Amino acid sequence: MHEESQNPRIVLVGNPNVGKSVLFNVLTGSYTMVSNYPGTSVEVSSGRCRIEGRSYEVLDTPGMYSLMPITEEERVARKILLTDRPDVLLHVVDARNIERMLPMTLQLIEAGLPVILVVNILDEAERLGMHFDLAQLQKNLGIPVVGTVMKRRQGLDELQQAIAACKEPTASFEPYAVDLETDIARLASLLTGDYPLGTRATAILLMQKDAEVEEMVRAEEGDGFPLIAPVLREIQFARRADLNLQISLERKRMTRKMLDGALQQDEDEHPSFGEMLSRWAMSPISGVPILLLVLYFGLYQFVGNFGAGTLVDFLEGVLFEKYINPAVIGFLHNLTDIYWLRELLAGEYGLWTLGVRYAIALVLPIVGTFFLIFSLLEDTGYFPRLAMLVDRLFKQIGLSGRAVIPMVLGFGCDTMATMVTRTLETRRERVIATVLLALAIPCSAQLGVILGLLSIVPGALMVWLVVMIGIFLLIGFLSARVLPGENPVFYMEIPPMRLPQLRNVMVKTLTRMQSYFLEILPLFLIASIILWAGKMSGVLDLVVKGMTPVVTAIGLPPDASAAFIFGFFRRDFGAAGLYDLQTAGLLNPAQLTVAAVTLTLFVPCIAQFLMMKKERGLKTSLLIFVFVSVLAFATGWALNTFLLATGILS
């Protein structure tokens, strides 16, 4: 337990997609912080809350399925339990799948942790004809049990009362079969150290050949470990064929016993519309048309036409161009007669004219509309179903359906999506996903500008779309054949399909917009200073001249070189440069299409490259950088040659 001078700690654990993050947000409100867990690249959310006048620290751990970890996220979640025993442990489960999730509850009880079972998504379970007697379940388990619907804050008061009343548990657990209990007790009796999970749970993990736990026991027991080692080897050898299976079967037996009298299931319950929609979204026959509708109305119409068209036209073309820019530029020019300072503040690459204008008038409305659509779809539970839908296709490119999450996030911000690739199980998957994100997934601001530009040219958007999908699938397919490793196994919890909650959608959208804007504005200003310094020193002209032969080789005017240089600072910066070229009338339809394809495929921005270096290492990142650069211009040249030969888009 924590000392009285410290805030008691509440730790949330459970499978992915059971509502942990919703519960965390409800408990902590705005007092949250997301950071990498020490020594890893896995993010952990922390925050504070007050319950009955007492302040608590709250930790939301990555998803885990048991105390025996497989993925890096599960290792981090367990390490939190191993390194700092929580004062309250909330095990959040999906009521619809409680029989599959309750074995982990039994493990946590077995470890002597102060567990409160949070049976979430009760409303959807009841629609499926599941009827819970939570008082009986609490009696069977011997721990507090609270039923909730956290998206609607149902059960929050009862949960807070249970947290405030939580006490150190007494030793209580359901015994395994006699022969298994004998081995567990024999090994546990030899453990004399102080273990966060208790000697019993530690002994079981030792028997299951958990390397991290064995290392911990070696350190804790010191000279006493040689007495434990031969007993451990004897048990492991004797049970080498069936230990994990027997433990799994025993926990399933215990789970059925715990649910006896606490759960009844109606057999003839008709599926709700939400359940039918859920099935349609995962079926290839109906799921593909649903996906096309989402892409058309969500990305093309809302983000492309409304965000990059209507909103950008109003902000950039009306507010900034007619009212704000003249006033601000006039004020800054009157402020000083020093040429270099006037150029820095309001010149061609000035802090205001390039940095602030691009960030507010061009990028923010596009990012905002994307995040609104993303939050809306996320709150309905659509993304896990999309993952199931594309799993078979993704396996052909060396990925599982789980990779759809970073891919979709990439349409918001490729830097953030590259970081999320750490949730994929194998290094091979993570490398393939990183390559595809760097190559063929445009961020929301870049995508919005490109959709807005290409939508005014008949046929251009279709050409761009066909090329991007073709490159995505081709490079993914080749990567899966070149990189060593086996295809991943895919498993994902499916949350309920439901109407989005307006409050949840708005909070997520505004939070993401704020975080994104605070990230990009300093980068835009820094990029403006670098470009200004390059212009004043003449270095920028040299770089532009150096790129001119490459740019003209793919049929673009020399002025387009600057857009590609901008794109290296940020992808959306380059897209905004393309917007300026188009509005100046420097690109015909074919050139616009070639420029859009090449710029989309072009090297990742600095922020994404730095994230790639952090996640994949410098060598891999440089290889990806060079590969993407060469492929982008090779594709641009081939597309330009094709368009000139066929006369399409002329």
Buried (B, 14 or more C-beta within 10 A) or exposed (E): EEEEEEBBBBBBBBBBBBBBBBBBBBBBEEBBEEEBBEEBBBBBBBBBBEBEEEEBBBBBBBBBBBBBBEBBBBBBBBBBBBEEBBBBBBBBBBBBBBBBBBBBBBBBBBBBBBBBBBBBBBBBBBBBEBEBBBEBBBEBBBBBBBBBBBBBBBBBEBBBBBBEEBEEBEEEBBEBEEEBEEBBEBBBEBBEBEBBBBBBBBBBBBBBBBEEBBEBBBEBBEEBBEEBBEBBEEBBEEBEEEBEEBBEEBBBBBBEEBBEEBBEEEEEEEEBEBBEBBBBBBBEEBBEEBBEEBEEEBBBBBBBBBBBBEBBBEBBEEEBBEEBBEEBBEEBEEEEEEEEBBBBBBBEBBBBBBBBBBBBBBBBBBBBBBBBBBBBBBBBBBBBBBBBBBBEBBBEBBBBBBBBBBBBBBBBBBBBBBBBBBBBBBEBBBBBBBBBBBBBBBBBBBBBBBBBBBBEBEEBBEBBBEBBEEBBBEBBEEBBEEBEEEBBEBEBBBBBBBEBBEEBBEBBBBBBBEBBBEBBBEBBBBBBBBBBBBBBEEEBEEBBEEBBEBBEEBBBBBBBBBBBBBBBBBBBBBBBBBBBBBEEEBBBBBBBBBBBBBBBBBBBBBBBBBBBBBBBEEEBBEBBBEBBBEBBBEBBBBBBEBBBEEEBBE
